[in-house]
Amino acid sequence: MVNRRHRNSVIHKWLCGPSISELRISLMSPAARSGTSTEAPDSMTDDDTGDLPEGGEEKLRSGIQSIEVGFRLLDVLTHEPRAMMLRDLAQRAGMSPAKAHRYLVSFLRLGVVAQDPLTGRYELGGFALQLGLARLARVDGVKLARIALTELRDQLDLTVGIAVWGNQGPTVVHWMESSYPAKASLKLGDVMPLLSSATGLLFAAYLPRGKTAGMIDRELADTRRSSQTGGPRDAEDVERLLEEVRVHRAARVEGMLLPTIHAFCVPVFDSTGELALGLIALGHEGAFDIRWGGEVDTALRECARKLSYELGYSPTPR
C-alpha cells in the first residue's frame, strides 16, 4: 500500500510538476530554507499584494518596496560624476555591499548599470542613457512652465509669465494675471528690451554675446539720444548690470521699464546648461517683495529649479 501511494505521488509530480509550496521552497536561498536568514526581505512580491485589504487604491499606494530601495543606488550613480566601487556605492545608498550587489546584478542584466571589467567600478549603463534621451525628447519646457506657474500665481497672487528667445529678442509667450492685475501694457508676443527689463537683462546675461550684441548697441544708442535716466549709458554700465544678474542668478528691475512696476526674472536651464526660458513675476510698488531672498524671489527660484531638473539640467558636471 505504501509503495502504491509513493508510486502514484511520483507519477503525479511527473505529469503535473511540483506544487506551489515546493516551488517556493526551491526558489529560497539556502539560508531561508534552513530558517537561518537574518536579513528582512527587500521587497513585496506580487503574491504579497494579495494580503493587502481589498480596495485597488490601497494596493496602488503600497508600491513595490524593492524597486524604491534599488533606485537609491541609481540615484547615487546619477549624482556621482565618476564610476564607483561597490563599497562606496553601497555606503552612499545606505545598504550593505552584499545587498547592493544583488540589486546591481539585476541592473547589469537590464543595462541600467555598467561595470568596468578591469576596475570593477559601477556607473550608469546604456539603457539609462536611452531612458534619459527618451524623456528629453518628450519634454516641453513651456508646457511644464505653464503648469508650474499656475500654482505659483495662486500661491503668491502675482502676475507671472514665461519668456523665450525669439527672432527679435526675448519674447513673452505666456501670461497669467493676479487678482489685482498690474497696470502693465504687456501682451503675448511682446519683445522685451534687453537693458530696461528684468526679462531682457536675464537673456542678455546668459546668452552668447553674438546673439545680443546688435540689440544692446541699438538700445544704448537710443538711450544716449533720450533725456531719460536710470538705464545703462555705455558698455561699462551694461557689463556691470549683467555681472550682477549672473552673481544673483536672476534679474530684477524697480520701475525701470514701467513706473511703479517691479519685476523679477529667473532662468530655467536645459540639459546642456543653456538658458531655455525665463520665469517672470511682476507687481505694483508697495505690494511686491523686491528683496533678494524675499518671498517672491525664493518662490520663483524654487519653481525654476524644479523646471530645470525636469529639463535634465544638473548644476554640477556629470
C-alpha positions as CSV (number, residue, x, y, z in Angstrom):
1,M,0.0,0.0,0.0
2,V,2.8,2.4,0.9
3,N,4.6,1.7,-2.3
4,R,1.5,2.2,-4.3
5,R,0.9,5.6,-2.8
6,H,4.5,6.6,-3.3
7,R,4.4,5.4,-6.9
8,N,1.2,7.4,-7.5
9,S,2.8,10.5,-6.0
10,V,5.8,10.2,-8.3
11,I,3.6,9.8,-11.3
12,H,1.5,12.9,-10.3
13,K,4.6,15.1,-10.0
14,W,5.9,13.8,-13.3
15,L,2.6,14.8,-15.0
16,C,1.7,18.0,-13.1
17,G,5.0,19.3,-11.8
18,P,5.9,20.3,-8.3
19,S,3.3,22.0,-6.0
20,I,3.3,25.8,-5.4
21,S,4.7,25.3,-1.9
22,E,7.5,23.1,-3.2
23,L,8.4,25.7,-5.9
24,R,8.6,28.4,-3.3
25,I,10.9,26.4,-1.1
26,S,13.1,25.5,-4.1
27,L,13.5,29.2,-5.0
28,M,14.5,30.2,-1.5
29,S,18.2,30.8,-0.6
30,P,19.8,28.0,1.4
31,A,19.7,30.3,4.5
32,A,16.0,30.9,4.0
33,R,15.3,27.1,3.6
34,S,17.1,26.4,6.8
35,G,15.4,29.1,8.6
36,T,18.6,31.0,9.5
37,S,18.1,34.1,7.4
38,T,18.6,37.3,9.5
39,E,18.0,40.0,6.8
40,A,14.5,41.3,6.3
41,P,13.1,40.7,2.8
42,D,13.8,43.6,0.4
43,S,10.5,43.6,-1.5
44,M,6.8,43.0,-1.6
45,T,6.2,40.4,-4.3
46,D,3.1,40.2,-6.5
47,D,1.9,37.4,-4.2
48,D,2.3,39.6,-1.2
49,T,-0.1,42.2,-2.5
50,G,-2.9,39.6,-2.1
51,D,-2.5,40.0,1.7
52,L,-3.5,43.7,1.4
53,P,-7.1,44.7,2.2
54,E,-9.4,44.9,-0.7
55,G,-9.5,48.2,-2.5
56,G,-7.4,48.9,-5.5
57,E,-6.4,52.4,-4.3
58,E,-4.7,51.0,-1.2
59,K,-2.8,48.4,-3.3
60,L,-1.5,51.0,-5.7
61,R,-0.3,53.2,-2.9
62,S,1.6,50.4,-1.3
63,G,4.0,50.1,-4.3
64,I,7.0,47.7,-4.6
65,Q,9.5,48.5,-1.8
66,S,12.4,46.7,-3.5
67,I,12.1,49.0,-6.6
68,E,12.3,52.0,-4.3
69,V,15.3,50.6,-2.4
70,G,17.1,49.6,-5.6
71,F,16.7,53.1,-7.1
72,R,18.7,54.5,-4.2
73,L,21.7,53.0,-6.0
74,L,20.7,54.7,-9.3
75,D,20.2,58.0,-7.6
76,V,23.8,57.9,-6.2
77,L,25.2,57.0,-9.6
78,T,23.2,59.8,-11.2
79,H,24.7,62.4,-8.9
80,E,28.3,61.0,-8.9
81,P,30.4,62.1,-11.9
82,R,32.7,59.1,-11.7
83,A,32.3,55.3,-11.6
84,M,32.2,53.9,-8.1
85,M,33.4,50.9,-6.2
86,L,30.8,48.7,-4.7
87,R,31.6,49.5,-1.1
88,D,31.4,53.3,-1.7
89,L,28.2,53.0,-3.7
90,A,26.6,50.8,-1.1
91,Q,27.6,53.2,1.7
92,R,26.2,56.2,-0.1
93,A,22.9,54.3,-0.7
94,G,22.7,53.3,2.9
95,M,22.8,49.5,2.5
96,S,25.3,46.6,2.9
97,P,27.6,45.7,0.0
98,A,26.0,42.3,-0.3
99,K,22.5,43.8,-0.6
100,A,23.7,46.4,-3.1
101,H,25.4,43.7,-5.1
102,R,22.1,41.8,-5.6
103,Y,20.4,44.8,-7.0
104,L,23.4,45.7,-9.2
105,V,23.4,42.2,-10.7
106,S,19.8,42.8,-11.9
107,F,20.6,46.3,-13.1
108,L,23.6,45.0,-15.1
109,R,21.4,42.4,-16.8
110,L,18.9,45.2,-17.8
111,G,21.6,47.6,-19.0
112,V,20.7,50.2,-16.4
113,V,24.1,49.9,-14.8
114,A,27.5,49.0,-16.4
115,Q,30.6,47.6,-14.7
116,D,34.2,48.2,-15.8
117,P,35.7,44.8,-16.3
118,L,39.2,46.0,-15.2
119,T,38.4,48.0,-12.1
120,G,35.0,46.5,-11.1
121,R,33.6,50.0,-10.7
122,Y,29.9,50.7,-11.5
123,E,28.4,53.5,-13.5
124,L,25.1,54.2,-15.3
125,G,24.6,51.9,-18.4
126,G,23.4,52.4,-21.9
127,F,19.7,51.8,-21.1
128,A,19.9,54.7,-18.5
129,L,21.1,56.9,-21.3
130,Q,18.3,55.8,-23.6
131,L,15.8,56.4,-20.8
132,G,17.0,59.9,-20.3
133,L,17.1,60.8,-24.0
134,A,13.5,59.5,-24.4
135,R,12.4,61.7,-21.6
136,L,14.1,64.8,-23.1
137,A,12.6,64.1,-26.5
138,R,9.1,64.2,-24.9
139,V,9.5,67.1,-22.6
140,D,8.1,70.5,-23.5
141,G,9.6,73.2,-21.3
142,V,6.9,75.9,-21.9
143,K,4.1,73.4,-21.2
144,L,5.7,72.4,-17.9
145,A,6.3,76.0,-17.0
146,R,2.7,76.9,-17.7
147,I,1.5,74.2,-15.3
148,A,4.1,75.2,-12.6
149,L,3.2,78.9,-12.9
150,T,-0.5,78.3,-12.4
151,E,0.4,77.0,-8.9
152,L,2.9,79.8,-8.3
153,R,0.4,82.5,-9.4
154,D,-2.2,81.1,-7.0
155,Q,0.3,80.9,-4.2
156,L,1.7,84.4,-4.5
157,D,-1.3,86.1,-6.2
158,L,1.1,87.9,-8.6
159,T,1.2,88.4,-12.3
160,V,3.6,85.8,-13.8
161,G,4.8,84.9,-17.3
162,I,7.2,83.0,-19.5
163,A,9.7,84.4,-22.0
164,V,11.8,82.6,-24.6
165,W,14.3,83.9,-27.1
166,G,12.7,84.6,-30.4
167,N,13.8,86.1,-33.7
168,Q,13.5,89.6,-32.4
169,G,14.7,89.0,-28.8
170,P,13.2,87.9,-25.5
171,T,9.5,87.2,-26.3
172,V,6.6,86.8,-23.8
173,V,4.8,83.5,-24.7
174,H,2.6,83.1,-21.7
175,W,1.0,85.5,-19.3
176,M,-1.2,85.0,-16.1
177,E,-2.6,87.9,-14.2
178,S,-3.2,88.1,-10.5
179,S,-6.5,89.0,-8.8
180,Y,-5.3,92.6,-8.9
181,P,-3.6,92.9,-12.3
182,A,-0.6,95.1,-12.7
183,K,-1.2,98.1,-14.9
184,A,1.3,96.8,-17.4
185,S,0.7,97.2,-21.2
186,L,2.2,93.8,-21.9
187,K,0.7,91.1,-24.1
188,L,1.6,87.8,-25.6
189,G,4.2,88.2,-28.4
190,D,5.8,91.3,-26.9
191,V,9.5,91.6,-27.3
192,M,11.2,92.9,-24.1
193,P,14.0,95.4,-24.3
194,L,17.4,93.9,-23.2
195,L,18.6,96.7,-21.0
196,S,15.5,98.1,-19.2
197,S,13.5,95.0,-18.3
198,A,14.2,92.1,-15.9
199,T,13.5,89.7,-18.8
200,G,15.9,91.3,-21.2
201,L,18.7,91.6,-18.6
202,L,18.4,87.9,-17.9
203,F,18.7,86.9,-21.5
204,A,21.5,89.4,-22.1
205,A,23.4,87.9,-19.2
206,Y,23.1,84.3,-20.2
207,L,23.0,84.2,-23.9
208,P,26.2,84.4,-26.1
209,R,27.1,88.0,-26.9
210,G,26.8,87.2,-30.6
211,K,23.1,86.9,-30.2
212,T,22.6,90.0,-28.2
213,A,25.3,92.5,-29.3
214,G,23.2,94.1,-32.1
215,M,20.2,94.7,-29.8
216,I,22.5,96.1,-27.0
217,D,24.2,98.5,-29.3
218,R,20.9,99.8,-30.7
219,E,19.4,100.2,-27.2
220,L,22.5,102.1,-25.9
221,A,22.3,104.4,-28.9
222,D,18.6,105.1,-28.2
223,T,19.4,105.7,-24.5
224,R,22.1,108.3,-25.4
225,R,19.6,110.2,-27.5
226,S,17.0,110.2,-24.8
227,S,16.7,112.5,-21.9
228,Q,15.6,109.7,-19.6
229,T,18.0,108.5,-16.9
230,G,18.3,105.3,-14.9
231,G,19.4,102.8,-17.5
232,P,22.9,101.9,-18.6
233,R,24.6,104.6,-20.7
234,D,27.7,102.8,-22.0
235,A,29.3,99.4,-22.4
236,E,30.7,99.5,-18.8
237,D,27.3,100.1,-17.3
238,V,25.9,97.2,-19.3
239,E,28.7,94.8,-18.1
240,R,28.1,95.8,-14.5
241,L,24.4,95.1,-14.8
242,L,24.9,91.8,-16.5
243,E,27.5,90.7,-14.0
244,E,25.1,91.5,-11.2
245,V,22.5,89.2,-12.9
246,R,25.0,86.4,-13.1
247,V,26.1,86.8,-9.5
248,H,22.4,86.6,-8.3
249,R,21.4,84.1,-11.0
250,A,18.3,86.3,-11.5
251,A,17.4,89.7,-12.8
252,R,15.2,92.4,-11.2
253,V,14.1,95.9,-12.0
254,E,12.4,98.5,-9.9
255,G,10.2,100.8,-12.1
256,M,12.7,100.9,-14.9
257,L,10.5,99.8,-17.8
258,L,7.2,100.8,-16.3
259,P,6.9,103.3,-13.5
260,T,5.8,101.8,-10.1
261,I,6.1,98.3,-11.5
262,H,8.7,95.9,-10.1
263,A,9.8,92.6,-11.7
264,F,11.9,89.5,-11.3
265,C,13.0,87.1,-14.0
266,V,14.8,83.9,-13.1
267,P,16.5,81.4,-15.5
268,V,15.4,77.9,-16.4
269,F,18.2,75.8,-17.9
270,D,18.1,72.8,-20.2
271,S,20.1,69.5,-20.2
272,T,23.1,71.3,-21.9
273,G,23.2,74.0,-19.3
274,E,21.9,76.6,-21.8
275,L,19.1,79.1,-20.9
276,A,15.8,77.6,-22.0
277,L,13.4,80.2,-20.8
278,G,12.8,82.9,-18.2
279,L,10.1,82.9,-15.5
280,I,8.7,86.4,-14.8
281,A,6.9,87.8,-11.8
282,L,5.8,91.4,-11.5
283,G,3.7,93.6,-9.3
284,H,3.0,97.1,-8.1
285,E,5.4,99.0,-5.9
286,G,4.5,98.6,-2.3
287,A,2.7,95.3,-2.9
288,F,5.6,93.4,-4.4
289,D,8.5,92.0,-2.4
290,I,11.5,93.1,-4.5
291,R,14.1,91.9,-2.0
292,W,16.8,89.3,-2.9
293,G,15.8,86.3,-0.8
294,G,12.3,87.6,-0.2
295,E,9.1,85.7,-0.7
296,V,8.8,86.4,-4.5
297,D,12.5,85.7,-5.3
298,T,12.5,82.5,-3.2
299,A,9.3,81.1,-4.7
300,L,10.3,81.9,-8.2
301,R,13.8,80.4,-7.9
302,E,12.3,77.1,-6.4
303,C,9.9,76.9,-9.3
304,A,12.8,77.5,-11.8
305,R,15.0,74.9,-10.1
306,K,12.3,72.2,-10.4
307,L,11.7,73.0,-14.0
308,S,15.4,72.9,-14.8
309,Y,15.6,69.5,-13.2
310,E,12.7,68.3,-15.4
311,L,14.5,69.5,-18.4
312,G,17.6,67.5,-17.5
313,Y,19.8,70.3,-16.0
314,S,22.4,69.5,-13.4
315,P,24.2,72.3,-11.5
316,T,27.3,70.0,-11.2
317,P,29.1,68.4,-14.1
318,R,28.3,64.7,-14.8
